Amino acid sequence: MKLAVISVTNQGAQLAERLALRLGSNVAIYVKSGRNPIDSPHTYDSLSELVHEIFSLYDGLVFIMATGIVVRVIAPYVRDKRLDPAVIVMDDGGNFAISLLSGHIGGANDLTRLISMATGATAVITTATDTANLPAADVLAVKLELAIEPFPSLKMINAAIVNGDRVVFFIDKALAGYQHYMGLAAKQGIVLVDIDEITCAESYDAAVIITDRELNIDKPHLYLRPGSLAVGVGCRRGATGGEVMTAIKQACREAGRSFKSVAVIGSTVVKEDEIGLLAAAEQLDVPIEFFTNEQLARCIEQYKLSLSDFVNETIGVGNVCEPAAILTGQSSSLLLPKTKYPKVTVAIAPVRYRWWE
């Protein structure tokens, strides 16, 4: 976690130095000009100008100053809990560490606890699930590296948890890494129930579901999406990012999966400079792997995939999307075979091994 520690007083600068030593090497100290009793490479004259410059550059910001100052100075830059950095406030006496912004997704609550242990400060955490010692869906999502869908439902689900409603956490046992998820959830005090039991609607009031599948559920629910889908893409020259994205989303729907679970894209080296394909990978925020004709051909032969004379004449190999999906997913099967869309073909395979991590 890349951190910045910002102080305004001499005593605060000294605390910042001690804190940085205990938090590790990936910490930058910012000290008010003319008030630094320590040798700091970062000084500033205007706090508001500094925050404007660095707010989006760090995963966490620790302000050693009054809470009111921090609230006013960060207010113009606060956007969304999915994007905002963790913000922690400390008094320069080191008595309190306050989790102010992005407590769960941004990691401010965990960072506050860490600072508290490192300095002896009292941790001040006000999120309702934490104060009630209850599990929170977004905390589980962060710990298990899952995408939240639909995000607006998160508030409703966490409120249901705090209010004592019967919120059950389900998991799809067909997922690769199922046991891994079970173990991590258990460390958070959360028992994951087999998704097959979701049909017993009378046993819960709301559901949190770890799956890449699309389900029909009448009760309030929230999906936590694992990165479990490898998407192979072939496209015509000049296909736009919008056209590629539309094709990927439609393919996921046809496979009964969520595009939020796309973990990686695969294609041919012939398309490695295709702007629309690169734009789709950037929009999905996933890696993209390009394969040579030899790699694709070997996969086609191994799995007896269909061939297209047109693709062979254009690319030099008779199939792109299906072998690319299998190769990127390190898989041996397809969830969706080659499916044609305007200017784009898509195939989907399950991810069995996340080789890019």
N, C-alpha and C positions, 0 to 999 in steps of 0.2 A: 504494500500500500504506500503510495507516494504522498508524503505529508508535508505541510508547511506549518510552522509554529510562528505566530505573530504576536509581538508584545509592544507595549507603549511606554512602560516605565522601566527604570533601572532594575528594580526587583523582579519585574516580569521577564526581563532579558536573562537574568540569572536563572530563573526557573525554566525558561525555554532551553537554555544550555543543558541543564540537568535532565530535562525531559527528553531532549534529542539523544543524549548519550544512552538513555535507557530504552528508547524505542527502536534504535538501530540506525543504520547508515543512510537509509532512504528518506532523510528528514532535512528540510531546508529551514533555517532560522531567519526570520525577518525582524529587524530591530529598528526602532524609531531613530532617525538621525540625531546625533548629539546626546543620546541618552543610552549609549551602549557601553557598559563596562566590560563587555566581552568582545573578542575579536571575531566579528561576524562578516562574512562576505556579502550579505544582503542587508542593505539599509533602505529606508524609505522616508520621504518627507510628508506625503499625503496618504492617509490610510484609505480613503475612498479611491484614489488613483491606483493604489496597490491592489486592492480587491478587484477593481475593474480589470487589471492586468492578469491576475493569477487565479481568479475564481474557478475557471474551467481547466486549469493546468494541473490540479492536484486531486487525488482521490479523497483527501481529508484536509481540513483547515482547523487548526487549534488556535483560538484567539485567547490571549492572556490579557484580559481587560474586562470592563463592565459589560454585562449582557445587553443593556440598552444600546450601547455603542455598536455592538455586533449586529443586532437586529436592524438598526438603521442602515448600516453600511452594506449589508448583504441583500437587503430588500429588493433593489433593482434587478438582481441577477438570479433570484430564486425562480425556477421554472416548473420542475416536475420531479417528484421523488425518484423517478427512474433515471434521472440525469444529474440531479444536484449532488455535489460532493457532501461527504459527512462534515458537519460543522459542530465543533465542541468549544465550549467557553470555560475558561478557568479564571479565578481571581489570582492576582499576583502573589498572594500569600500561599497559594497551593492548597487551600482548604476544600474547595469544591471543584468538581469536573462535571459540566452540564452537557448532556446530549441535546443539541438544539435543532439540528436539521438532518434529515435522512437517517433516522435511527435504525431502521431495518434494512432496506435495500442498499443504502449507502454505507452501512456499517458503523454509524455513529455510536450506537449503543454498545457494541462490542469494543470499539475504540475507547469509549469512555470508561468501560470496565478495566481495560488494559492500562490506561493512564492512571486510574485510581490505584491499581496494584503497584504501578511503578513509582508513584509519588506519595502514596498514603492519603490522597485526597478522597473526600466522600463523593461517590458517584451519584449523580442526580439524573434519573431516567424516568420519564413521565408517560411513555407510551402505555396504553391501557393493558395490553396483553402482558407486557413485562411486569408492570406493577402487580398484576393479579397472578403472575407466574403461570400464564397460560400459553399454549402454542400459538404461533401466528403463521398464517399461510405464506406471507412474504418472507419471513425468516427462513421457513423451510425451503422456499424457492431459491433463496440466496445460497443456503448451505448445500443444496443439491444441484445448483446451477441449472435451474429450470426457468422457462419463460412463463409469465403470468398471462392468462387469457380467459375472458376479456379483462383488461386491467381495471376498468371502473367497478367491477364486481368485488374487487379486493376489499374495499371499505365495508361493504355489506357483510362479507364472510367474516372478517375480523370482528365486526360489531356483534355478529351472532355468537362468536366464540366467547367474547367478553360478557355477553348477556346470558350466558348459560344455556344457549340452545344446543341441541344435539348435532354437532358438526362432526361428521365422520370423514377421515382421510382414507381414500381408496388408492390402490395401485394396480396397474395392468401388469400381471405376471408374465405376459408375453414379451415385455421389454427386455432388451439386452441390458445387463447391469442391474437387473431387478434386485438381486441380493445386496448389491452395493447401496442402492437407495434405501432398502430396508434397514441396513446397519446405520447409515447416517441419520435417518429419521429417528431411530431408537435413541441415538445420542441426544436428540432434541426432545426426548420424552414423548414422541409421537408414535403411535401404533398404526401401521398401514394395513388396511383391510383389503382382501381380495376383491377386485373389481366385479367379479361375478355376483357379489352380494349387493351390488347397487340396485338390483331389481327389487329388493325388499324395502321399498320406499317408506313403509311405516316405521322403520327402525332409526330414521334420522330426519332432521329438519333441514339440513343443508349439507353439501358435499364439496370436498376438495379432492380432485381426481388427477392422479399422475398417469397420463396416457398421451399417446400421439393420435389416438383415434377420435373421431367425432361421434358423440353419443346423443341420444334423445332422452333428456332427463327433465322431469316436471318440477322437481324441487330446486330451490336456489343452489347454484353451484359455481365452482371456479375450477378451471383447468390449470395444471402445472405441466408445461410441455417440455419433455426431454428432447435433446438434439439427437434424434433417432433415424432420420431419413437422409439418404444419399440420393441426389437428383442428378440424373444424366441428361444433358441438354445438347441437342443439335439445332442449329439455326441457319437461316439464309443470311448471306452477307447483307449488312445494313439493318438487320432486325433491331428495333429499339429496346431500351431497357424496359419500357412499359409493356411491350409485346412479350418479352421474355418473362417478366414477372406475372403477367396475366396468364400465360401458359402454365407456369409453375403452380400458381394458385389453383387453377382449374384442374390440373393433374392431381394435386393433393385432394381436392374435393372428390374427384372420381375414385380415388383410392380410399376414400373415407378417412383421410388423415388431415391434420392441421398443418398449414404451411409454416406455422410457428415452430414446428419440429424439424424443419429442414436444417441439417447440420453441415452439409458440404455439397458443392456442385462439382460435377465432372464433365469434361468435354474433350475435344481433340485439340492437338497443338496447332492445327490449322486455324482454330478460332481463338488463339490466345491473345490476339489484339482486337477482338470484336468488342466494340464499345458497349453495345447493349447487353452482352453477356456479363461483362465486367461490372456494369452498372447494377445489374440484378444481384450479383454476389455482394456488392457493396451495400445495397439497400437491405438485403437480408442479413448482412453482417456475418457472413460465413466465408470460409476459405474456398478456393476453387483450384482444382487440379486438372492439368491438361496431359493427355496421354498420346503417345506416338501411335502411328498406324500399326506398328508391329505389336504393341501392347494390346490394342483394341482387337486386332486380328486373332491373337492367341486366345483372348477371352471369348470371342465369337466362336472359335473352333471348339474350345473346351465345353461351352454350355449350349452349343448347337443353336445359336441365335439366328434369326432371320436376316436375309440380305436384301439390299436395295441396289439395283443396277444404277439408278440415278445418283445415289449417295456415293457409290463406288467410283463412278465417273467423275464426280465433283470433288470428293475428298481423298479418294484413293483407298478407301476401306468401305465395306458394304453396310456398316451399322455403327452409329456413334453413341446414341443416348443409352441404349441398353448395356453395352459393355462398360461404358463410362460410369453408369450407376453402380454396377456390380463391383468395379475396381475401386471406386471411391469409398464404397461402403464396406470393402473387404468382405463381401457377402457372397452367397452362392445362389441367390434367388431374387426374384423381382416381385414387388408389391403391385406394381403397375407396369405392364409391358409398353413398348413404344406406342405412344399416342400422339397423333398429329394435331397441331393447332396452326393458325395462320403464321407462317414463316418459322415455326418452331416445332420441334419434336421433343417429347419428354418421356423419360422412364424413371421409375422410383424403386430403390432397393433399401432394405433395412441396413442400418449401420451396425455392424458386429464388432468393429474395432475402431476407436477414434485415434487413428494414426497421427493426426496433425497436432495432438496435444503434447 
